[in-house]
Amino acid sequence: MRPIAILAACAALTVGTLPIIVHAQATGPSTGQTDVKSIWAKFKGSWNQTKGAVKEQWGKLTDDDLLEIEGRRDQLVGKIQTRYGISKEEAEAQVGTWEQKRYRDM
């Protein structure tokens, strides 16, 4: 009798949470992800101007690094991590702070 009660409780829990899961999937990516994508679409579109600001912020990046980055956020994070010998999390944090400040100035 006990296994049936457990099975019934699991089924009730699953049916109760299904609308929440479906709604979460239907709403798409979080606002933060969308914002980052739109910010970097603008940065990439004006990369010649943006790379000057990048070079100003992270002076250890070379011109070759900037050519390789070509407005791609993941590449920028990786280059910062390599050139400055910091963790990926620290590089992500630096880029996040910089992009928010830079986007407000646009």
Contacts in CASP RR format, 6 or more apart in sequence:
PFRMAT RR
TARGET T0000
AUTHOR 0000-0000-0000
METHOD contacts of the structure
MODEL  1
MRPIAILAACAALTVGTLPIIVHAQATGPSTGQTDVKSIWAKFKGSWNQT
KGAVKEQWGKLTDDDLLEIEGRRDQLVGKIQTRYGISKEEAEAQVGTWEQ
KRYRDM
36 73 0 8 1.000
36 99 0 8 1.000
39 99 0 8 1.000
39 103 0 8 1.000
40 71 0 8 1.000
40 72 0 8 1.000
40 73 0 8 1.000
40 99 0 8 1.000
42 103 0 8 1.000
42 106 0 8 1.000
43 50 0 8 1.000
43 71 0 8 1.000
43 73 0 8 1.000
43 99 0 8 1.000
43 102 0 8 1.000
44 50 0 8 1.000
44 70 0 8 1.000
44 71 0 8 1.000
44 72 0 8 1.000
45 71 0 8 1.000
47 70 0 8 1.000
47 71 0 8 1.000
50 71 0 8 1.000
50 102 0 8 1.000
51 66 0 8 1.000
51 69 0 8 1.000
51 71 0 8 1.000
52 66 0 8 1.000
53 102 0 8 1.000
54 61 0 8 1.000
54 66 0 8 1.000
54 69 0 8 1.000
54 76 0 8 1.000
55 61 0 8 1.000
55 66 0 8 1.000
57 98 0 8 1.000
58 79 0 8 1.000
58 80 0 8 1.000
58 83 0 8 1.000
58 84 0 8 1.000
58 94 0 8 1.000
60 83 0 8 1.000
60 84 0 8 1.000
61 69 0 8 1.000
61 79 0 8 1.000
61 80 0 8 1.000
61 83 0 8 1.000
65 79 0 8 1.000
65 83 0 8 1.000
68 75 0 8 1.000
68 79 0 8 1.000
69 75 0 8 1.000
69 76 0 8 1.000
69 79 0 8 1.000
73 95 0 8 1.000
73 99 0 8 1.000
76 95 0 8 1.000
77 88 0 8 1.000
77 91 0 8 1.000
77 92 0 8 1.000
77 95 0 8 1.000
78 88 0 8 1.000
78 91 0 8 1.000
80 86 0 8 1.000
80 91 0 8 1.000
80 94 0 8 1.000
80 95 0 8 1.000
81 87 0 8 1.000
81 88 0 8 1.000
81 90 0 8 1.000
81 91 0 8 1.000
84 91 0 8 1.000
86 94 0 8 1.000
END
